[in-house]
Amino acid sequence: MQIENLKVFCDLAESRSFTSAARISGITQSAVSQQISTLEKHFDALLIERSKKMFRLTKEGQLLYKYSKEMMNSYETLNSRMQSLQNVVSGNIRVSTIYSIGLHTLPPFLKLFLKEFPTVNVHVEYSHADKIREDVMGNVVDLGLVAYPGKDPKLTIIPLVEEPLVLICNPSHPLAGQKSVNLAEIAGENLVGFHIDIPTRRGIDRVLREKKVNLNPVMEFDNIETVKRAVEIGSGVAIVPEVTVAQEVSLNSLAKISFRDVKLSRPVAAVYKKTKVLSPALEQFLSILGGK
C-alpha cells in the first residue's frame, strides 16, 4: 500500500464519483478501481457499497477515510513547509471558473503569475457556478472563481473585485449615441440576458425589481460570448460586465452605455474548501488575484 492509494481513496470519497476521482488524479477509472481493490485486499474489508443508484462508504470505508484524510493533510502540509524552507514555488493549481471571469478577468492575473512562477502549472476549466462549488467541495479543483459568491460555512470566500455592469447595444440602436442613461430609460427594451440559474442574471433582476424597471426578455443564454453576439446582430440590449466588452467597443461592433442613477456591479470572488491545506503555489496565486 502506498500513499497514492490513500489519496485516490480520499478523492473518491469526497467526489463520490469514480469519473471525478480519475480526473483529479490524472488516471483512468479502471486504475481508480484497481487502487481501491488494493486497499480492500490490504485491510481485508469492503470499503464501498457498490450500487448503480448511489455511492456510499461502508463503516470500514468511513474509518479509513477519516484517518487517510488526516494523513493526506499532514502530507500536504509537509510538502508546503519543505517548499517554503527551500524557497521553491512549484506544482499544479486546478482552477474552475465561469466563462466571463475566465475569458476576461483572469487572463492578466494569470499572465503575471506565470511570469513570476513559470514552474507552476495552472489548469483552467470553465463551468457553471453550481458545478464549480461542487468541484471545490469534492477536491476536483483547488480553487473556484465565481460571481455573487454568497455565503457558505464550508467555503473560504475571498472577495477580489467589484466589476461594473454596463448596458450594451448595436451601434445603430437609438441609445448608442449616449454615454450614460438612467435605468428607467431602458424600460420596455428587448433584453438579451443570461439564463435564470446564472448568479449574474439573478443579481441584475434584483436591481431591476427594486427600481421597478421592466424589460422585454427575448433571448437567454448561458455564456457571455453568445449574449454579445446576439446584441451585435440587433436582437436587443444586454447588461454585462464592462470588462467583457472592451474588444467589441474598440472595434465598434457594440456600443457601451453606463448608468447614471444606479451603481450596477457584480462581486467576483475566489472560493476554496475551508479545510484545504494551501500550497505555496496556491497562496501566491491568491495573493496575485487579490492584487497584493
N, C-alpha and C positions, 0 to 999 in steps of 0.2 A: 504493500500500500504506500502511495506517495501523496505528498501534499496536494498535487494536482487533482488527484481523485476527490479529495475533500472539497477543493474549490469548485469543481464541476457539480458535486452534490449540493453545495450551498446555492450555486446559481440555479440549479433545477428546483430546489425547494422554494426559492424566492420568486422565480419567474413562473413556476407551476406549468412549465412547458418544455418538452424535450427540444422543440424547434428553437425556442429562445435561448435555452442553455447552450445549445450548439453554436448559436450565433455569438453569444457572449464570449465563449471560449475559443472560437475560430476553428471548431472541429465539426465533424459530421454527426448527425443524430445517432447513427449506429455506434460511433465512438463514445457518445454520452452513455448509451445503453450498456456498452461494454464496461465503462468505468463504474457505473452503478452496480453491475453484476459483480465486479471485482470486490467492491465494498461489502456487498451482501455475502459473498463467499468468505471474506475475511472475518466478518462478525457473526457469520452463520445465522443471519437474521434477514427477514423480509423488511425492506426499508420503505417501499412504496406500494400502496394498494393500486394495482394496475387495473384501470377501468376506462372504457371509452367515454363514459359520461362525466367523470370528474377525476381530479388529481388529489391524492391525499397521502400524507405521510403516515406510516404506522407509528405506534408508540416508540418502537426502536428507532425509526427514522427521525422522529421528533427529538429524541435524546441525542442522536448523532448530530443533527443539525445544530442544536444548542451549543455543544462543545466544539464542533467544527467551526462554527461562526466565530467563537471566541479565539480559536487558533488562527483563523484567517485574518481577523482584526489585528492580532498581535504580529502576525507575519507582515501585514501591510504597514503597520507602524514601524517595524524593524527596517523594512525597505526604505521607508521615508526618512528615518533617522540616519541610516547609512548614507543615503544620498546627500542629506544635509551636512553630515560630517565631511564628506568628500567634495562638497560644494558642486554637486552634479545635479542637473535637471534634465531628466530623460524619461522615456516611457511612452505610454499611449494615453490619449484622452478621447473618450467617446461622448460626442455631443449630439443631442437631438433638439431640433428647433422647428418652429413654424416657418412656413415658406418666406413670409415677408421679412422676418428678422434674419433668417439665414442668407437670403439673397441680397439684402440691402443694408442691414445694421451691422451684422457680424464681420463682413469681409475686411474692413480697415483694421479692426482689432486683431483679427486672425493673422493678417499680414505682419502687423507689428510684433505679435507674439512669436511667429515662426522666424522672423528675422533675428530676434533676441535668443530664441531657444530652438535652433534648427534640428536638434537631435530628438525633439518630441514629435510624435506622430499624432495629428489631430484628425479623427474621423468624424465627419459631419453628415448627419442624415436628416431628412425632412419628414415631418409627421404632423398630426393634429394634436391640439393641446391635451386632450384626454389621454391619448396614447403616449404622449411624452411623459406625463405624470406616472402612468402605469409602468413605463420602461424605466423611469428613475427609481421607482419603488422596488422594481424587480431586479435592479442592478444590471439591466440590459445596457444602459448607458450610465455614464458618470455624472452628466450634467444636462439639464434641460433649459432651454431659452424660450420663454413664453411671454405673452402679453396678458395684462389683467390677472396677475398671479393669485390674488385672493389670499386666503389663509389655510394652512394645513398643518396640524400639530406634528405630522410625521416628516415634514419637509423643512429644510432651511431655505429661506427665501431672501435673496439679496437683490434689492432694487438697483437697477442700472441706469435707466434714463426715462424721461417723460418725452415721448415723441409727439410733436404737434400733428394734429389732423387737419387736412385741408380739403376743400371742395375741388374736384377736377371735372372738366367737361371738354368736349370737342372745341377746337379753336373757332369754329363757326357758330357756336352757341351764343345766344344773346348776353349771357353773363360773362363771356370770355374776356371782354374788354375791361372788366373791373378787377382791381387789385384785392378788394375786400367787400364783403356783404354782411348784412345782419342775417342771423339764422332764419328769421321769419321770411326773408326774401326768396328762399328756395322752396317754400311751401307749394305743394302740388307738382313739383318737378318729378319726372320719371327717374327712379332711383335704381342704379345697378349696385347691388350690395353683396355682402358675404352671407353664407348660409347662417341660419339662426343659431346653430350649435357652435359657432365660432365666437370666442370671447370679444373680439373687436366689434363684431356686429352687435352683440348684446350691450356693450358699452355705449355705442353710438345710439342705439334705440333708447337707452335710458335717458340720455340727454334730450333727444327729440321729444320724448314723452313729457319730461319736466318742463320743456319750453312750449309744449302744446303745438309742435310743428309737425304737420302730416305730409308725407311724401307718397308717391305712387310707385311701389316696388314693381319693377318689370323683369328683372333678372337677378338670380342669385348664384354665386359661385363659391368654391371652397378655397381659392387662392388668389392672391393679389394680381398676378400676371394676367389671368383671364378677365378679371374685373377691368383692368386698364385697357385691354384690347377691345372690350365691349364699349367702353366710353369713347375710345378713339374713333369707332365707326358710327358714333352718334346715337347709341342706344339709350343714353340717359346720362345723368350726372352720378358721381360717387363721392363718398367721403373716405379718404385713405390717409395713411401716414405720409407726411411730406417727404420723408427720406426715400420713399419708394418711387417717386415720380421725377426725380432730378433729371434723368436722361431724357425722358419724354418731353419735359418742359423745355429743355435746351434745344431739342430738335423741333419744337413747335408742333408736336403731334398731340399734345394735351395742353390745356390752359389750367393754371393753378390759381385758386382764389382762397384767401384766408377769411376768417370770421372776425368781425369787429366786436360783437357784443357778447361773445362767449368764448371761454378758453377750452378748446377741444384738444385733448391729448390722450395718448394711451400709455400706461406704465409698462415698461419692459423689465423683466427680472430673470435672474439665474436661479434655478432651483436644484437642490440635491438632497439626497436622503440624509436625515438628521444623524443617523448612526454611522454615516460613511467616514472612513479614515481618508483624509485628503493627502494625496501625494504632493511632493514639492512641485511637480509639473502642473497639477490642477490648481494649487494655491497661486502659482504665478499667473496662470491663465485667468483666474478670477480677479486677481489684482489688476491686470491689464484691462479686463472688461469693465472694471469699476473705475478706470481712469487714474489708478494710483501709480 
